[in-house]
Every structure is written in structure tokens, then in C-alpha cells.
Amino acid sequence: MTRIELRYDWMGNRLRWIGDTEIEYDWLGNRPSWLGNMELRYDHLGSRLKWAGDLELHYDRLGSRLRWIGDTEIEYDWLGNRPKYIVLPGEQSQLTLDNLPLVFFVLYEMTEEEDTKDHG
């Protein structure tokens, strides 16, 4: 069994580490800018993550659900609101186990956004 530790800042409100992968934040400290050695780049409005290193992130037409990380698909439950499967295209996938922190990070950020919307 493999356990990957999640560590937060001293106030406990920002995720800082996923295993050995550090998350760095912008100068205001509210938006992640680096995940390990992957630069995180956002859309023109700065609200949605568009690139993590050389992996492009694609969303559905309404922009509310992440559908692809590079060539890896994210499938949702029958209501369409929770990720259920991560579908790797094959052995030559852009997404590897080394990028597992990226998958967790993106899904974690989406959950945090939803919680923020739901709670004001």
C-alpha cells in the first residue's frame, strides 16, 4: 500500500504539499502558481487552470467540469457532478503515476471552488 501525505500551511487552509510535490502560490498567496516543477497557467480571466506544465486542461462547454488533462479523460458519475473515473488512453499516456499529484490537485481545487460558491 502506498500512502501519499497531504500537508497544509500552518493555518491549515492552503494545501502546500502532495507527497514530495510542493505547491507554490502567487505573490498574493491565494492562487497556486507552481505544482512541483510544473508551472500552472490560467485562462485570460485567471479563474480556470488551463495548463500544468505542458499538459493542457480542457473543460466541458459550460466550463464547469474538467474533462481532459492532456490526453487523459475524466468521467463523471451519472449526475455529472463528481469525478468517478480517470481514463488513461494507454501505455503512452501523457499522464503518468509521477503526475498523480496533478490529478489530485486539480480535483481538489475544483472541490474547493464548489465549496466557496456554495458557502458564499
C-alpha angles and dihedrals in degrees: 000000000000121000121195114200121223114208127191133198119271092272090051096231102102126058106231106170137027102192106305093342115103123211114214122196132213121262092275089053096228105095125053112240103174134030105193105304094341118101111221113221125187136205122270092276091048093233104106129049108240104170136025106188104308095337115103118212119217126198132198120267094274091047095232100108129052108230105172138025102192104308094339118103127216114210122198134216120266092274089052097229104099128053109244107169138024106208116203113201094221143292092316095058119147087224114072135173086266086065094051090110088059092056092048092044095052093047090045091051091050090052091049090051091051091049090051091051092047095048100042 
